[in-house]
């Protein structure tokens, strides 16, 4: 794997996300990369594509940027300047455009390569367990969402516009986070996901008992 290019990408991502206050900062990116590197050891894949996509996966996230197409173009340019072959650039861009949870609404789930599945699993694992709990609460506070309201019931989301509508922090666990475990791809991620799911369920049970 071309570590020099990976180091350039890492610096590029840090420059873009250094001021993030939504739970998608560089600490999140580094955990996703570490998750991906662990999964790589269990799967035959293009390691460079996985690690590059893991570093870049939030740079053009619509939640974080005003001009998503401009962000994609900047990613493409930094890869081109560093001599990444066209087919790998296209593969990396395809992964980061199609790994998000919101892609699965309205029958729009996109088939991902094994590289894409690894990055998706690595990202989803960081939304689960203890880290996932902290990130969900942190993001909810960032957006100004209420912690909990028993009168506001969790929704069965049908489309991306509903998904982008704000709800309570606790509802977000039921509307998204608890659903991730059944959507993991690789055996390694499923093993870790099971442990994190159990921790999350215990947390929510304790939270609701204390709240009431």
N, C-alpha and C positions, 0 to 999 in steps of 0.2 A: 504494500500500500504506500502511496506517495505521501509521506508524513509532512513534507514541506508544504504541499498544497493544503493539507488538512490544517496545518498551523495558520496558513493565510486565511482559510475559511473561518477558523475559530476567532481570529482577530476581527474579521469582517462582521461576524455575528455579534461579538461583544460590542462593537461600535454601534450596532443597531439597537441592541436590547439593554444597554447599560443603565438606562433610566427607567426601565420597566418597573411598574408597581402593581402589576396584575397577577403575579405568580407565574409569569412566562419569561423570567429573566435568565441570566446566564447560569444560575445554580440549577434551574430546571433543565436547561439545555445539556449541561454536563451530566446530570443524572440520566437523561434519556440516552445520551451517548454511552454511558457505562452500561445501562440496561441492554442496549443494542449489541455492545461488544460481548456481553455474556451470552446473548442468544446466538450470535455469530458462531460461537464455539460449538453449537449444537446443530448448525445448518450449513449446507453447501450454498455459498452465495458469493456475490461480488462485494468484498469487504469495503472497498473504497466507496462504492455507491451508497452502502448502508450508512457508513460513518458520516459521509458528506451530507446526506439527506437528513440524518439525525441532527447534525449541527444547524442545518439551514431550515428546518421544518416550520419554525415560527416566524421567520423573517418577513414573510408576506401574508401572515395570518390576518384575515379581514377584521378580527377583533382589535388588532394592534396597529394597523396602518390605514391611512386615509386613501392612498392610491395603490391598490393591490397590483395592478398591471405594471406600474413603475417599479414596485418592489421585486416582482418576478424578473423584470428586465435587468435590474441591478444584480440579481443572483446569477442570471445567465452571463452577464458581462464578466463578473469576477471569476466564474468558472472558465470562460473562454480565454481570458487574459493569462490564466495559469495553466493553459495547455490541456485542459480536460477534453477528451474526444467528444465529438458532437453526440454520438449515441449515448454516452454516459450522461451528458448534460440533459438530454431529453428524458432519460430515465429518472434522473434526480428530480427534475421539475415535475414529471408525472406523479412521482411519489408524494411530493409535498403539496401538490394540488388535490390529491385524492385520498389522503389518509384520515381526514377529520370525521368526527362522529356525525356531523350535520350532512355529510354526503350520503348517509344511509336513508334519509327521509324520501318518501314518495318513490320508492323502488329505484333510487339512483345510486345504490351501492356499486362501486367500481371494483372490478377484479384487480387485485394488486399482485405484482411479482413477489417472489419470496423475499426480495430485498425490501419491498414496500411493506409486506406483512411484518417483517422484523421491526422496522421503524415504527409502524403503527402500534405494535405490541409494546415497544419500549416507551412510547409516549403515553399509552393508556395505563401502563403499570404505574407511572408517576402521578396519575390521577386517582390512584387507589391507595388503600392502607393509610398509615399515619400521615405520610407526606400528602396524600390526596386530600385528607381531611383538612389539614392546615391550608393547602392551596385553595380549596373550595371556599373556606371561610374568608381567606385573604382576598380572593377575587370578589366575593359577595360584598365585603366591606368596601373594596375599591369602587364597586358599582353603586354603592349606597343601598343595597338590598336589606330588607328586614331579615333578622335571624330566623324567625319562625312565627307562623300565625296559623292556628288550628282551623281557622275559617277558610284559609286558602289551601285548597287541596292540590296535590301533585297532578300534573297533566300527562295524558298519553299524547306526546307530541306527534304531530302529523306532517309538519313541514318546517323548513328552515326559518321562516318568519316567526312561527310560534316559538321555535327554539331560541331565537334572539330576543324574545320578549322577556323582561325581567320577572323573576319570581322570588320566593324566599330562599335563603341559603340552604335550609334543610330540604326544601322541595327539589333543589338541584341534585341532591344525592339520589332521590327517587326517580327523577326525570332523566338522569344521565349516568351518574357515577356507578350506581348499583347495576346498571345494564351492561357495563363494559366487560365484566368477567365472562359472560357468555359470548362475547364478540372477539375474544383473543384467538390468535391464529396458531401459534407454535406451542409444542408440548412444554418447553421451558417456561414460557409466559403463563400458560395455564396453571402450572404447578405453583408459581409465585402468586398468581392472581387469586387462587383459591385461598391462600393464607391471608391475603390482604382483604379479600371479600369478607371473610369471617370476622376480621378485626373491625371492619367498617360496620357490619351488622350489629356487633356488640356495642359499638360506640353509639349508634342511632337508638338502640334499645335503651341504653343508659341515659342518653340525652332526653328522650321522651318521658322517661320515668321521673327524672329530675325536674323537667319543665312543668309537669302536671302536679 
